[in-house]
């Protein structure tokens, strides 16, 4: 939930309390409140680096306020520094052990780190403190879903939705409170994802529609609705949902990418190319759109255009190992082997355990008939990721070429056991079990 509700959440519900305190102590020598409110202003305007500067000034002035550490953590999260964000959230909880928002936001980070049990424990602690904190139900539900406990996730999220409705019923002004609407919409969106994981696509669509009605300018549930229509093999309905998501948020790159993937699936590659071009224009920083468009150009054998896109990625993100890898593969396709080797080596400098790069090196050496080098590269890819079937297939094909049939069969068997259809077909054609 942390990434989703960042645009709607004020740094803390306690800001109003601090404002009152600021009025009481305006004559004091401390500059804490001056720095705190300046930091919050920078946060709300999206200038997170300046916000960090002033939160740190506020903390240096007075180290006892949990709100300043919470605000600092939110800034670090927005800047992509999860480690510092976690430390700041933990510091906020040292200052105030009842700070429910800090528990829930910290839980969101643990979800991103694939530690759902820790996230669940943090949300439970938040709910022990305040059983009406709807976002804690939502984050706990997401953690349970990620853990595979779908029934528990459904139960927790349903409770969260009931609590949100109860709060609106007992406090009618919450009907017009955007934050309250977001809380309930977030719970419905998460519940939709749970239903989707359970294969209950009609229920999922209903949940996403509820989220959309509560928060009409939030594109995420509309995108999720489109995905469910795709699962139900309703491409026309999916297209409508994705286009509505783009209308809601014209700068939401995922909606463009989903629509492009749909067009590609139904054979409308030119439409997909146009949509991805729009995605890049509205958000030139979205690297995935460049990669998706590069895929389309490669499928059309337009490798020079794909390489231009990958070069654009590397200009924007020179530490993107995937960008070097993708550019290297495209250069192999046009037999620009020296440049491909340079690009693969750049990728491996950034990520020495990038199995796909080693496999691609093997493909390049295979094309150059440097079979010993190709075999070593494929073996390295397998050693790095034993569940990666592609280099196993390549080793099988290489061994067949070199007349080593018994080794080839063993490689195909291993790939078949990983579920690779090509390997399974090979084994069947020879009447072999796997």
C-alpha positions in Angstrom: 0.0 0.0 0.0 2.9 2.4 0.6 3.5 3.0 -3.1 -0.2 3.3 -3.9 -1.3 5.7 -1.2 1.7 8.0 -1.3 -0.2 10.5 -3.4 -3.1 10.7 -1.0 -1.5 10.4 2.4 -0.5 13.5 4.4 2.7 12.8 6.3 0.7 12.2 9.5 -2.7 12.7 10.9 -0.9 14.4 13.7 0.0 17.4 11.7 -3.1 19.2 13.0 -1.9 18.5 16.6 1.5 19.8 15.7 0.0 22.9 14.3 -1.8 23.5 17.6 1.5 23.0 19.4 3.2 25.3 17.0 0.7 28.0 18.0 1.3 27.4 21.7 5.1 27.5 21.5 5.6 29.9 18.6 7.6 32.1 21.0 10.0 29.4 22.0 13.6 29.4 20.7 13.2 26.1 18.9 13.0 26.1 15.1 11.6 22.5 15.0 8.1 23.5 13.8 9.5 25.9 11.2 11.7 23.2 9.7 9.0 20.5 10.0 6.3 22.4 8.1 8.8 23.5 5.5 9.8 19.9 5.0 6.1 18.8 4.7 5.5 21.5 2.1 8.5 20.2 0.0 7.1 16.7 0.4 3.7 17.6 -0.8 5.2 19.4 -3.8 7.3 16.3 -4.7 10.7 17.9 -3.9 11.8 14.9 -1.7 15.5 15.8 -1.5 14.7 19.3 -0.1 12.1 17.7 2.2 14.9 15.3 3.6 17.1 18.3 4.2 14.4 20.1 6.3 13.2 16.9 8.1 16.9 16.4 9.2 17.0 20.0 10.3 13.9 19.5 12.4 15.3 16.4 13.9 18.6 18.1 14.7 16.6 20.8 16.5 14.4 18.4 18.5 15.0 14.6 18.3 11.9 13.5 20.2 9.2 13.8 17.5 8.1 10.6 15.8 6.4 12.6 13.0 9.7 14.0 11.7 11.2 10.5 11.4 8.0 9.3 9.7 8.2 12.1 7.2 11.9 11.5 6.6 11.1 7.8 6.0 8.4 8.7 3.4 10.9 10.9 1.6 13.6 8.2 1.5 11.0 5.8 0.1 10.0 8.2 -2.7 13.7 8.6 -3.5 14.1 4.8 -3.8 16.2 4.3 -0.7 14.4 1.6 1.1 17.1 0.9 3.7 17.1 4.5 5.0 13.3 4.5 4.9 13.2 1.4 7.1 15.6 2.9 9.5 13.6 6.1 9.8 10.3 4.2 10.2 11.9 2.2 13.0 13.2 5.3 14.6 9.7 6.8 14.5 8.5 3.7 16.3 11.2 4.1 18.9 9.8 7.6 19.6 6.2 6.5 19.6 5.4 2.8 19.9 1.7 3.5 19.1 2.4 5.1 15.7 0.1 2.9 13.5 1.0 4.6 10.2 4.7 3.8 10.7 3.9 0.1 11.4 1.8 -0.1 8.2 4.3 1.7 6.0 7.1 -0.4 7.3 5.0 -3.5 6.6 4.6 -2.3 3.0 8.4 -2.3 2.6 8.7 -5.8 4.0 6.2 -6.9 1.4 8.4 -5.5 -1.3 11.3 -7.4 0.2 9.3 -10.6 0.0 9.0 -11.0 3.8 5.3 -11.3 4.2 5.4 -12.8 7.7 7.2 -9.7 9.1 4.7 -7.5 7.3 1.7 -9.4 8.7 3.1 -9.1 12.3 3.6 -5.4 11.9 0.0 -4.9 10.6 -1.4 -7.0 13.5 0.5 -4.7 15.9 -1.0 -1.7 14.2 -4.5 -3.2 14.5 -4.0 -4.0 18.1 -3.5 -0.3 18.7 -6.3 0.8 16.4 -8.8 -1.7 15.1 -10.3 0.8 12.8 -7.1 1.5 10.8 -8.3 0.3 7.4 -4.9 0.5 5.6 -3.4 -2.0 8.0 -6.1 -4.5 7.0 -5.3 -3.8 3.4 -1.6 -4.2 3.8 -2.0 -7.3 5.9 -4.3 -8.8 3.2 -1.7 -8.1 0.5 1.0 -9.8 2.6 -1.3 -12.8 3.1 -2.0 -13.0 -0.6 1.7 -12.9 -1.4 2.2 -15.7 1.1 -0.4 -17.8 -0.7 -2.9 -17.6 2.2 -5.7 -16.5 -0.1 -8.7 -17.4 2.2 -7.1 -15.6 5.1 -6.4 -12.6 2.8 -10.0 -12.5 1.7 -11.2 -12.6 5.3 -8.9 -9.8 6.5 -9.8 -7.6 3.5 -13.5 -8.2 4.0 -13.2 -7.1 7.6 -11.3 -4.0 6.5 -14.1 -3.1 4.1 -16.7 -3.6 6.7 -14.8 -1.4 9.1 -14.5 1.3 6.5 -18.2 1.2 5.8 -19.0 1.3 9.5 -16.8 4.4 9.9 -18.7 6.1 7.1 -22.0 5.1 8.7 -21.1 6.4 12.2 -19.2 9.4 10.8 -21.1 10.8 7.8 -18.6 13.5 6.9 -16.2 10.6 5.9 -18.4 10.2 2.9 -16.7 13.3 1.5 -13.2 12.5 2.9 -10.9 11.6 0.0 -8.5 9.7 2.3 -11.4 7.6 3.6 -12.5 6.9 0.0 -9.0 5.8 -0.8 -8.8 3.5 2.2 -12.0 1.7 1.1 -11.0 1.7 -2.5 -7.6 0.3 -1.7 -9.2 -2.6 0.3 -11.5 -3.4 -2.6 -8.6 -3.3 -5.1 -6.6 -5.7 -2.9 -9.6 -8.0 -2.5 -10.0 -8.1 -6.3 -6.4 -9.3 -6.6 -7.1 -12.0 -4.1 -10.2 -13.1 -6.1 -8.1 -13.1 -9.3 -5.5 -15.3 -7.7 -8.3 -17.7 -6.7 -9.6 -17.8 -10.3 -12.8 -16.0 -9.3 -12.6 -13.4 -12.1 -16.2 -12.2 -12.0 -15.9 -11.5 -8.3 -12.6 -9.8 -9.0 -14.2 -7.5 -11.6 -16.9 -6.6 -9.1 -14.3 -5.7 -6.5 -12.3 -3.6 -9.0 -15.5 -1.8 -10.1 -16.3 -1.0 -6.4 -12.8 0.5 -6.1 -13.3 2.6 -9.3 -16.7 3.9 -8.1 -15.1 5.0 -4.8 -12.1 6.7 -6.4 -13.0 7.4 -10.0 -9.6 9.1 -10.7 -7.5 6.1 -9.6 -6.4 4.2 -12.7 -5.0 1.0 -11.0 -8.3 -0.8 -10.3 -9.4 0.0 -13.9 -6.2 -1.6 -15.2 -6.8 -4.6 -13.0 -10.3 -4.9 -14.4 -8.9 -5.0 -17.9 -6.5 -7.8 -16.9 -9.5 -9.8 -15.5 -11.4 -9.4 -18.8 -8.3 -10.7 -20.6 -8.3 -13.8 -18.3 -12.0 -14.3 -19.2 -11.1 -14.0 -22.9 -13.0 -10.7 -23.4 -10.4 -8.6 -25.4 -13.0 -6.0 -26.4 -13.9 -5.4 -22.7 -10.3 -5.4 -21.7 -9.5 -2.8 -24.4 -12.3 -0.5 -23.1 -10.9 -0.9 -19.5 -7.4 0.0 -20.5 -8.5 3.0 -22.6 -10.6 4.2 -19.6 -7.5 3.8 -17.4 -5.5 6.0 -19.8 -8.3 8.5 -19.8 -8.2 8.6 -16.0 -4.5 9.0 -15.8 -2.8 9.8 -19.2 0.6 9.4 -17.6 0.0 5.8 -16.3 2.5 3.8 -18.4 1.2 0.5 -17.2 -2.2 1.1 -18.9 -0.5 1.8 -22.2 1.7 -1.3 -21.9 -1.2 -3.5 -21.0 -3.2 -2.2 -24.0 -0.2 -2.7 -26.3 0.3 -6.2 -25.1 -3.4 -6.9 -25.7 -3.1 -5.6 -29.3 -0.1 -7.7 -29.9 -1.9 -10.8 -28.5 -4.7 -10.3 -31.1 -2.3 -9.6 -34.0 -2.6 -5.8 -34.1 1.1 -5.0 -33.9 0.8 -1.6 -35.6 -1.7 -0.5 -33.0 0.6 -1.8 -30.3 3.5 0.2 -31.7 1.4 3.4 -31.8 0.3 2.9 -28.2 3.8 2.3 -26.9 5.0 5.4 -28.8 2.4 7.3 -26.9 3.5 5.8 -23.6 7.1 6.9 -24.2 6.0 10.4 -25.1 3.9 10.9 -22.0 6.5 9.3 -19.7 10.0 9.2 -21.3 11.4 7.7 -18.0 9.3 4.5 -18.3 12.0 2.0 -19.4 9.6 -0.9 -19.7 7.8 0.9 -22.6 11.1 1.1 -24.5 11.7 -2.6 -24.0 8.2 -3.6 -25.0 8.5 -1.5 -28.2 11.9 -3.0 -28.8 10.3 -6.4 -28.7 7.9 -5.5 -31.3 10.5 -4.1 -33.7 12.7 -7.2 -33.2 9.7 -9.4 -34.0 9.4 -7.4 -37.3 13.2 -7.8 -37.8 13.7 -4.1 -37.5 16.7 -4.4 -35.3 18.2 -1.0 -36.0 15.0 0.6 -34.6 15.1 -1.7 -31.6 18.8 -0.8 -31.0 17.9 2.9 -31.1 15.4 2.3 -28.3 17.8 0.4 -26.2 20.4 3.1 -26.6 17.8 5.6 -25.3 17.4 3.4 -22.3 21.1 3.4 -21.6 21.3 7.2 -22.0 18.6 7.5 -19.3 19.8 4.6 -17.1 23.5 3.8 -17.7 23.5 1.3 -14.9 20.7 -0.8 -16.4 22.1 -4.2 -17.0 19.0 -5.3 -18.9 19.5 -2.5 -21.3 23.0 -3.7 -22.2 21.7 -7.2 -22.5 18.8 -6.3 -24.8 21.1 -4.2 -27.0 23.6 -6.9 -27.1 21.0 -9.5 -28.3 19.9 -7.1 -31.0 23.5 -6.6 -32.2 23.9 -10.4 -32.4 20.9 -10.5 -34.7 22.6 -8.1 -37.1 25.9 -10.0 -36.7 27.6 -7.1 -35.1 29.4 -9.5 -32.8 32.2 -7.2 -31.5 29.7 -4.6 -30.3 27.5 -7.3 -28.9 30.4 -8.7 -26.9 31.1 -5.2 -25.5 27.5 -4.8 -24.4 27.3 -8.2 -22.8 30.5 -7.5 -20.9 29.0 -4.2 -19.7 25.9 -6.0 -18.5 28.1 -8.6 -16.6 30.1 -5.8 -14.9 26.8 -4.5 -13.5 25.4 -8.0 -12.7 27.9 -10.9 -12.9 25.2 -13.4 -12.2 22.9 -12.4 -15.0 22.1 -15.9 -16.4 20.4 -14.6 -19.6 23.5 -12.7 -20.6 25.6 -15.9 -20.3 23.0 -17.7 -22.4 23.1 -14.9 -25.0 26.9 -15.1 -25.1 26.5 -18.8 -25.8 24.2 -18.0 -28.7 26.7 -15.6 -30.1 29.5 -18.0 -29.9 27.3 -20.7 -31.4 26.6 -18.5 -34.4 30.3 -17.9 -34.8 30.8 -21.7 -34.6 33.0 -21.3 -31.5 31.4 -24.3 -29.9 33.7 -24.7 -26.9 33.1 -21.1 -25.9 29.4 -21.5 -26.4 29.3 -24.6 -24.3 31.1 -22.9 -21.4 28.7 -19.9 -21.6 25.6 -22.1 -21.6 27.0 -24.1 -18.7 27.6 -20.9 -16.8 24.0 -19.8 -17.3 22.8 -23.2 -16.0 25.1 -23.0 -13.0 23.8 -19.5 -12.1 20.1 -20.6 -12.4 19.3 -24.3 -12.6 15.6 -23.6 -13.2 16.3 -21.7 -16.5 15.5 -24.1 -19.3 16.8 -22.2 -22.3 20.5 -22.9 -21.8 19.7 -26.5 -21.2 17.9 -26.6 -24.6 20.9 -24.9 -26.2 23.3 -27.4 -24.6 21.1 -30.2 -25.9 21.2 -28.8 -29.4 24.9 -28.2 -29.3 25.6 -31.8 -28.0 23.4 -33.2 -30.8 25.4 -31.2 -33.4 28.6 -32.5 -31.9 27.4 -36.1 -31.9 27.1 -36.4 -28.2 23.6 -37.9 -28.2 23.5 -39.2 -24.6 24.5 -35.9 -23.2 22.0 -34.1 -25.4 19.2 -36.4 -24.2 20.0 -35.6 -20.6 20.0 -31.9 -21.2 16.6 -32.1 -22.9 15.3 -34.3 -20.1 16.3 -31.7 -17.5 14.6 -28.9 -19.6 11.5 -31.1 -20.0 11.2 -31.5 -16.2 11.2 -27.8 -15.9 8.1 -27.7 -18.1 9.7 -26.6 -21.4 7.4 -27.6 -24.3 10.1 -27.9 -26.9 12.1 -30.2 -24.7 9.1 -32.3 -23.9 8.3 -32.6 -27.6 11.9 -33.8 -28.3 11.6 -36.5 -25.6 8.2 -37.6 -27.0 9.6 -37.8 -30.5 12.2 -40.3 -29.3 9.8 -42.2 -27.1 11.6 -41.2 -24.0 10.4 -40.4 -20.5 11.4 -37.4 -18.5 
